[in-house]
Amino acid sequence: MKFRRVEYFRYKKLGEKWRRPRGKHNKVRKYIGGKLPRPLIGFKKKIRGLHPSGYREVLVSNVSELENLDKDTQAVRISGKVGGRKRQLIMEETKKLKLKVLNPGSSKAEAGEVN
């Protein structure tokens, strides 16, 4: 849901970015029906913890952790402590399982040029 500033349609200088309504008689601040939606605590629950791509991140440091991952909702983030050789094995396995990798790394690791 997109939350817009009060009277954004009336004055172009206001823009569409959300600002908290602060007037004494402001209808949006009072939650009067038929007015603009206002963010509440419950709106954040659905998207908390998600990557901007919409996937839930799963930190992986070896190939065995790729089992039981859902390719529709989860994406793989390879740990920074993983070396080039193991990163290459993880990349090959993710291609087989058709998983999305959020940090694929250098092109050398993908091409298999790592010693």
N, C-alpha and C positions, 0 to 999 in steps of 0.2 A: 504494500500500500504506500502511496506517495503522499507525504504530508507537505502542504504548502502554507506559506505565510498568509496571515489574515489580509484580505483585500489585495492579494497579489494581482488579480485580474483588473483592478481599478487603476493602479499606478505602476507603470513599467519599472520605475526606479527601485521598487521594493524587491523585485526578483521573486523566484519561487522557493528559495531556501527557507526552511522552517525557522521561525522565531516565536518564542513564547508570547502569547497574548497577555497584555498587562493593563488593560483598561478597567475602570470601575464598573462600567456597564457592558463590557465586551461579551457578546453572545457566545463566541467560541470558548472563552475562558470559563463560562458558566455551563458549558456542555449542553446548550440549547439544541434541540433536534433540528435537523435540516440544514445545519451549518457545516463548515469544514470539519473533517475528522481531525482528532487531536491524538498524538501518541500517548499510549498508556503503557503500563508495565508489561502487560501480556504480549505486546507486539514483538518483543525481542526474542521470545522463547523459540520461535520456529527457525531463526537464522543464527542463533548464537553458536559459535564454534565452527562455523562453516568457512571454507576458503571462498574468496570472491568468485571462483568459478562455479560454486554451488555444491562442491563435493566436500565430504567430511575427511579431514586429513588423518592418515595413519602413518606413524613413524616406523620405518622398517630398517633393520640393521643386518638382516641376513635373508637368504632365500626362503627358509622355512616359515618365515612370518608372512609370506604372501598367500599362504593357504587360507581359506575361509574368508576372503575379502570379496565384497560385493562390488562388481565393476560399475553398477549403475549409481551407487550412492557414495562410494569411498574412492579416494585417490591416494597414491603412495607418495610419501616424502622420504627420500633416502637420507639416512643419518649422515651428518658431516664427518663422523669418525670412520666411515667406511672408506677403504682404499679403492684404488682404480680397478684392480682385478675383481674384487667382490662386487663393486658397482656394476661392472660389465655383466657379471652373472645375473645380478638382480634385474638389469635392463632387459636381458634376453628372456628371462622368465616373465616379466611384465608384458612383453610383446606377445608371448604365447597365450597368456591369460587375458590379453586385451585390457589391461589396467592403465589408467592415466597416471603419469608420473609428473609431479609438480616441479621437481628440480632434476631434470635429466643429466645435467653436468656438461662437461666438455665434449666436443665432437670426437676427440681421441678415444674416449672411453666407449662411445657408441660405435665407432668404426673398428674397434678391436685392436688398436695400435698400442695398447698398454702392455708392457713386458711383465 
